[in-house]
Amino acid sequence: MNIPAPTISIVIPAYNEERRLPRSLERICAYLKNRGWDGEVIVVDDGSTDRTAQIVTEWQKQIPTLRLVQNGENRGKGFSVRHGMLEARARIAIFTDADLSSPIEEADKLLGVMGGGRYDVAIGSRGVDPRLITVHQSRFREVAGIIFNKMVRLVTGLKFMDTQCGFKAFVVGKMKPVFEQQRIEGFGFDPEILFLAKLHGLRIVEVPVRWSHDADTRVRVLRDSLRMFWELVEIRWNRVVGRYRVRKG
């Protein structure tokens, strides 16, 4: 029996999110109901040691299309997003951080610009219109973000003002080769998938979205920034040695 594809897939990478996940699932459930969509919600449990998996199971009673996908061990946000996207069944899939730093309602903006097949990828951005930021990060974090963005531009050639906002939408069929080639599993995966999308000739648009900093962020500036800078070099090296293969014709 053929199962109809959902209207939209919403992918949530989750590592020890028992505290934030219930409220986020409640908001996503309300969002889908208000729009009359039969969207699927995919929570990717990245080897959590708390009740993340149990909470997803409990919420399946309220969201029948909610699915739990498990990595088995802690692999990183990049791996979790990749896993969830390759599991998505809708034509368009969105991934969002578990804290909904960008309200799920902002998905309307991403989907709106993708209407009519104009774009294959829509990325939420804090850089296009900073006035939409309701709660700012510390000045130290913001400066680190500015420096990282300059490095992204220098090393990868990407010209986006914000690659790191955890709110992006993709045409699943066109992005599948990108996620299959993705190699970076940690927080530095965003520039890689955008770099690969460009290599594959996909059309990408940057969209200003509302965003609010959550003090309980999983990103640790000093520890993770060093790794992310090294991953930028890895992206360029992978291209040079031919690890990213682009279909021709």
Buried (B, 14 or more C-beta within 10 A) or exposed (E): EEEEBBBBBBBBBBBBBBBBBBEBBEBBBEBBEEBEBEBBBBBBBBBBEBBBBEBBEEBBEEBEBBBBBBBEEBBBBBBBBBBBBBBBBBBBBBBBBBBBBBBBBBBEBBBEBBEEEEBBBBBBBBBBEBEBBEEEBEEEBBEBBEEBBEBBBEBBEBEBBBBBBBBBBBBBEBBBBBBEBBBBBBBBBBBBBBBBBBBBEBBBBBBBBBBBBBEEBBBEBEEBBEBBBEBBEBBBEBBEEEEBEEEEE
